Amino acid sequence: MSGWVRIVGLGPGCDGMITPEAQAIMAQATDIVGYGPYVDRIPDSPGQRKHASDNRVERERADHALELARGGGQVAVVSSGDPGVFAMASAVFEAVEADPAALDLDIAVIPGITAMLAAAARVGAPLGHDFCALNLSDNLKPWSLVERRLRLAAEADLAMAFYNPRSRARPDGFARALAILSEVCADDRLVIFARAVTTPEEEIRVVPLSQARPEMADMRTMVLVGASTTRQVGRFVYTPRSVP
């Protein structure tokens, strides 16, 4: 059997948002590799092996997937959302760079619906013009860089999508991020808190920046911040396609 690695996006949470291509890959795979809760989302299949691991061992997980493929395994490395957005695709290619022999393996990325797009769709089109995505975690980069990029994005008047805004280990970072936004943006800038999008626990709140509070976000929350042109029309939020 010829081994391969497919880095697969599982979408934001609802099984209906897993693409047919991703479903087909997981059905073919002999091995499923990933963070425990993501692996648990995949139904058991006869003869298929599951390799669940902790959230902070991405590189080790990638090395394991490559080793399984070398042995003939057909390996699906799973991530929530899209694997190329703050997820496992980069970790796999870091492992490939460190082990050039892995370039001979059959490796491909299978895209998924990332959380910012699912959250944006729930409220309308807040990312309808220029926008950026920022990971507010400082686990893999210094907080000074997070602040610099956030301030520059706000000064550029981009709509913004924040991944990993707040966790138990980082309770203060999001408060500091909101303080930076308050320095640069007007009080009426729209902020969307989209928690557990597409799951039964989904909760969506749209508030002006002046009413945004750190405790409104956790690690299951996607935070979207509008540009100065972003507006609310009834229950919808959208950013016009043009700038006056």
N, C-alpha and C positions, 0 to 999 in steps of 0.2 A: 504494500500500500504506500502510495506517495504522500508524504507529509506536507501540510500547509498550515499557515497561520492567517486567520481572518480577525481583524480588530473590529468588533461589532458594536454599534450603537443601539441601545434598547429603548431609546426615547425617554420622555420625562416621567413615566410612571404607569400610564394606562397601556394595557396590552394592545389596544386598538391603534396605538401610535408606533408600534414596532413595524417597520417596513416589511413587505413580503420577502425582499431579498435577505434581510436579516433573519427572518423566520426560517427561510430555506437553509441558510448557512448553519444555524443552530441545530436543525434537524439532521444535517449531514455530519456534524462534528462528532468525533470520538471523544473529545475532551473539551470541557468548559472551564475556563480559567477566569477568575475575577474576584472582586471584593464580595464578601459573604452575602450581603443583602441583595446584590445584583444577581449572583449565581442562584440564589433562592427563588428568583422570579421565573426561572426556566423550569418547565415541567420535567420530571424524571423521565428518562428514556432508556429502554433496555440496552445494556452494553456501553452506555455513555458514562464517562467518568467526570465527576465534578471536583474541581480544585479551588476551594474557597480560601481566602486569606484576608488579613487585616487591611485597613484602609491606607496605611502608610508604608506599604512594602511594594510600591508599584514597580520599581526596578527589579526586585527579586521575582515578582510575578512575571515580568516580561522575559527574564532569563529562563524561567521555568517553561514558559510557552515555547520558546525557541528550542529548548532541549527536547521537549515532547515532540515537536515537529521533526527534529533530526531523527528521532526514533520511529518515524512513520506516522505519528499522530496527526489527525486533522483537527486543528485546535482553534476554537473560538474564544478570543479574549474579549470579555464583555465589559462595557461601561454603560452607565446611564446616559441619557441624552445622546450627543454626538461624540464619538471617541476622539475626535480631533480638537475638541474644545475643552481645555483644562482636564484632559482625561488620558486614557491609556495609550493612544496612538503615539504620542511623543515619548512615552516611557519605552515602548517597544523599539522605536527607532534609536533611542539612546543606547539600548542594548545591542542593536545591530551595528551602530557606529563603533562600539567597543569590541565587537567580534566580527570583523569583516567577512569571515567565512559564512556568516548568516545571510549575506547578500545573495547566496545561491539558493536560499529557501524561497518558496512560493508564499509571498506575504502581500496582503491587500487590506485596505481599510473599507469597511462597509458603513456608510454614514447613517446617522439617526437624527431625529428631531431634537434639537437641543433646548434646554429649559427656557432660554430667553425668548425663543420663537414661540414656544407653547404659551408662555406667560403673555407675550405681546398679543397673540391671537385671542386670548380670553377677553381682552379689553378693547380690541380694535386694531390700531396700527400705530402704536407709539414709536416704533422704529421705522417709520415710513420715509424718513430722510436720513442724512448722515448720522451714524451712531458708532459707538465703540463698546467693547466688552472688557470689563476689568475683574480680575480675581482679587478680592480684598484680603485674602489670606496672606500672611507674611511667613508662612512655613517654609517657602522655597525662595523667598526674596526679601530684602530688608523693607521694613515699614516705610522708611524714607522714600523708597522708590514707589511704593503704593501711593503715598501722599503726593508725590511729584506728578505722577501720571494722572491721578484724579484731578488735581488742580488744573493741569494743562487741558484735560478734556472738558472741564467745566468752563474754562476761559475760552476754549474754542467753540463753545455753545453746541456741543454734540449731545444728542440723547445718549444715555448710558445704561448699560446692563451690568449689574453687580452680581457676580457669583461669590458664594461663601462669605456672605456679609458679616455673620456673627456666630460665634460658637461659645461653648462653655470655657474653652481654653483661651479664647480671644474675646472677652466680653466688652472690651473698651474700644476696639478698633472702629466699629461702625459708628459709635458716638463721635469719634474724631473725624470720620469721613463726613458725617452730617454737618459738623462744624465747618469743615472746609467748603462744603456746598453752600452753607449759609453765608460765608464770606463773599462768594463769587456770584451766586445766583439770587434772583428775586424771591421773596417769600412765597409767591404764588406758583413757583415752579412745581409741576405735578410730579408726584412720586407714587409709584405703584408697588405695593407689597403683594406678591403672588406666592402663597405658601402651598406646597404639596400639589402643584398644578396637575390636573387630569386624574387625581386620585380621589377617593371618597372624602378625604380630609381637606380638600381644596378650600382655600379662603383667599379672597381677593379684596384688597382695600386700596382706594385711590384717595390721596390726601395732598393738600399743598405742602410744600417744604416746611412751612412754619409749624405744621402739625405733625411732622414725621418724628418719631421717637425711636431710640435704639431698640427698645424691647419689642417693637413691631416685627423684628426680623430674627430668624434663627438659621441654622444650616439647611433647613428645608425650604427656605424662602428665596425667591428670585426678586431682586429689587430693580425696578426700571425707573430711571429719572428722565423726564422729558427735556427737550430743548426749550428755549424761550418761546418758540413758535408752537409748541405742542398745546393742544386745546382739548377740552372736554365738551362733548356734544351728547347730552342725555347720559346714557350709560356707557357711551363709547369714548375712548381717548385715541387721538390720532395726531400725527405730525404731518403737516402739509408737505407736498412733494416739492414745493418751490419756496424760496426765501425772498421776501420783498426787497 
